[in-house]
Amino acid sequence: MKLPSTSTRDKTHGQDFGFTFVEVLIVLALVGFISAVAVIIGIDSYARYAFRSQVDAATGLLEKARSQAINNIGGKVDEQVCHGVKFDDPSNLVLFRLSDCTTHDPAYDFKVEKSKAVDYDTITPEIIFSPLSGQIQIAEANITLTQGSKSVTITINHEGGINWQ
């Protein structure tokens, strides 16, 4: 019985099989280029996701505070409770409630961590919604979230309507 040949040499033409050094370098350069593009796209996608997440957190807390104020959550028949969101805390967005619309009750605070990459710019450090109506106590409030060249402004009108772009 004849054993199979394990030689890498083509006996008919006298050439070796395999890749040249230049071919290997070209393949490695292509793989490196595709990897670099993928990393750049991934980082950009994550940055957009993180920014959108902060916008969603801020608008979600504002909508929750307004909803709780309209439904007088935590209030009794003769007691009305205001709800709001605090933006001036350096590390958190804070959903809070005010008993009799004057006394802050920290036991009911709900905190959402702020991203350090997103800047919050607002003239009004707290947005407070009135019970049963959901109106805010000022004419209008604007909160601008900025990250690099991206910017979103959240506007709350005097009736408590929340819009963002």
C-alpha positions as CSV (number, residue, x, y, z in Angstrom):
1,M,0.0,0.0,0.0
2,K,1.4,3.3,-1.0
3,L,1.3,6.1,1.6
4,P,-0.1,9.5,0.6
5,S,2.4,12.3,-0.2
6,T,2.9,14.9,2.5
7,S,5.1,17.1,0.4
8,T,4.1,20.7,-0.2
9,R,6.1,20.7,-3.4
10,D,4.3,20.4,-6.8
11,K,6.4,17.8,-8.5
12,T,5.2,18.8,-11.9
13,H,6.1,22.5,-11.9
14,G,8.7,22.7,-9.1
15,Q,6.8,25.5,-7.1
16,D,6.0,25.8,-3.4
17,F,2.4,26.3,-2.3
18,G,1.6,29.0,0.2
19,F,1.3,32.8,0.6
20,T,4.0,35.3,0.0
21,F,4.9,37.8,2.6
22,V,3.3,40.6,0.6
23,E,0.0,38.8,0.4
24,V,0.0,38.3,4.1
25,L,0.7,42.0,4.7
26,I,-2.1,43.0,2.4
27,V,-4.6,40.8,4.2
28,L,-3.5,42.1,7.6
29,A,-3.7,45.7,6.4
30,L,-7.3,45.1,5.2
31,V,-8.3,43.4,8.4
32,G,-6.8,46.3,10.4
33,F,-8.6,48.9,8.3
34,I,-11.9,47.2,8.7
35,S,-11.4,46.8,12.4
36,A,-10.5,50.5,12.8
37,V,-13.7,51.6,10.9
38,A,-15.8,49.2,13.1
39,V,-14.3,50.6,16.3
40,I,-15.0,54.2,15.2
41,I,-18.6,53.4,14.2
42,G,-19.1,51.6,17.5
43,I,-17.8,54.5,19.6
44,D,-20.0,57.0,17.7
45,S,-23.1,54.7,18.1
46,Y,-22.4,54.4,21.8
47,A,-22.1,58.2,22.3
48,R,-25.4,58.7,20.4
49,Y,-27.0,56.1,22.6
50,A,-25.7,57.6,25.8
51,F,-26.9,61.1,24.8
52,R,-30.3,59.8,23.7
53,S,-30.6,57.9,27.0
54,Q,-30.0,61.1,29.0
55,V,-32.7,63.0,26.9
56,D,-35.1,60.1,27.5
57,A,-34.4,60.1,31.3
58,A,-34.9,63.8,31.6
59,T,-38.2,63.9,29.6
60,G,-39.4,60.7,31.3
61,L,-38.9,62.2,34.8
62,L,-40.6,65.4,33.7
63,E,-43.6,63.4,32.4
64,K,-43.7,61.3,35.5
65,A,-43.7,64.4,37.8
66,R,-46.5,66.0,35.8
67,S,-48.5,62.8,35.8
68,Q,-48.1,62.4,39.6
69,A,-49.1,66.1,40.1
70,I,-52.2,65.8,37.9
71,N,-53.3,62.6,39.8
72,N,-52.3,64.2,43.2
73,I,-50.2,61.1,44.0
74,G,-49.4,61.0,47.7
75,G,-52.0,63.7,48.6
76,K,-55.2,63.3,50.5
77,V,-58.6,64.9,49.8
78,D,-57.7,68.0,51.8
79,E,-54.0,68.0,51.0
80,Q,-52.5,68.7,47.6
81,V,-49.0,67.6,46.7
82,C,-46.8,69.2,44.1
83,H,-44.2,67.1,42.1
84,G,-41.1,68.2,40.3
85,V,-37.7,67.5,38.9
86,K,-34.5,69.0,40.1
87,F,-31.7,69.6,37.6
88,D,-29.2,71.5,39.7
89,D,-27.9,68.4,41.6
90,P,-24.3,67.8,40.2
91,S,-24.6,64.0,39.8
92,N,-28.3,63.2,39.6
93,L,-31.7,64.2,38.2
94,V,-34.1,64.1,41.1
95,L,-37.8,63.5,41.0
96,F,-39.2,64.9,44.2
97,R,-42.5,65.8,45.9
98,L,-43.6,68.7,48.0
99,S,-46.2,68.1,50.7
100,D,-48.7,71.0,50.7
101,C,-46.6,72.3,47.7
102,T,-44.1,73.8,50.2
103,T,-42.3,71.1,52.2
104,H,-39.7,68.9,50.4
105,D,-39.9,65.3,51.5
106,P,-36.5,63.6,50.7
107,A,-37.9,60.1,51.6
108,Y,-39.8,60.2,48.2
109,D,-36.9,61.3,46.1
110,F,-36.1,59.2,43.0
111,K,-32.7,59.8,41.5
112,V,-31.3,59.1,38.1
113,E,-27.6,59.4,37.5
114,K,-26.5,62.1,35.1
115,S,-23.9,61.3,32.5
116,K,-20.7,63.3,33.0
117,A,-20.4,63.7,29.2
118,V,-23.8,65.6,29.0
119,D,-24.1,69.2,30.0
120,Y,-27.4,70.5,31.4
121,D,-28.2,74.2,30.9
122,T,-31.3,75.6,32.5
123,I,-32.2,78.9,34.1
124,T,-34.7,77.2,36.4
125,P,-33.0,74.6,38.6
126,E,-36.4,72.9,39.6
127,I,-39.5,72.4,37.5
128,I,-42.5,72.1,39.8
129,F,-45.9,70.9,38.6
130,S,-49.1,72.1,40.3
131,P,-51.5,69.4,41.6
132,L,-54.6,68.5,39.6
133,S,-53.7,70.8,36.7
134,G,-50.1,69.9,35.9
135,Q,-49.2,73.5,35.2
136,I,-45.8,74.9,36.1
137,Q,-45.5,78.0,38.3
138,I,-43.5,80.0,35.7
139,A,-44.4,81.1,32.2
140,E,-42.0,78.6,30.4
141,A,-38.9,76.6,31.2
142,N,-36.2,75.4,28.9
143,I,-33.6,72.7,29.6
144,T,-30.8,72.3,27.0
145,L,-28.8,69.1,27.0
146,T,-25.5,69.2,25.1
147,Q,-22.8,66.7,24.3
148,G,-20.2,67.8,21.8
149,S,-22.0,69.1,18.7
150,K,-25.3,67.5,19.6
151,S,-27.9,69.5,21.4
152,V,-31.5,69.0,22.5
153,T,-33.8,71.6,24.1
154,I,-36.7,70.4,26.3
155,T,-39.4,73.1,26.6
156,I,-42.1,73.1,29.3
157,N,-44.9,75.6,28.6
158,H,-47.0,77.2,31.3
159,E,-49.7,74.5,31.0
160,G,-47.1,71.8,31.7
161,G,-46.8,70.6,28.1
162,I,-43.4,69.0,27.5
163,N,-41.8,69.2,24.1
164,W,-38.3,68.4,22.9
165,Q,-36.3,68.5,19.6
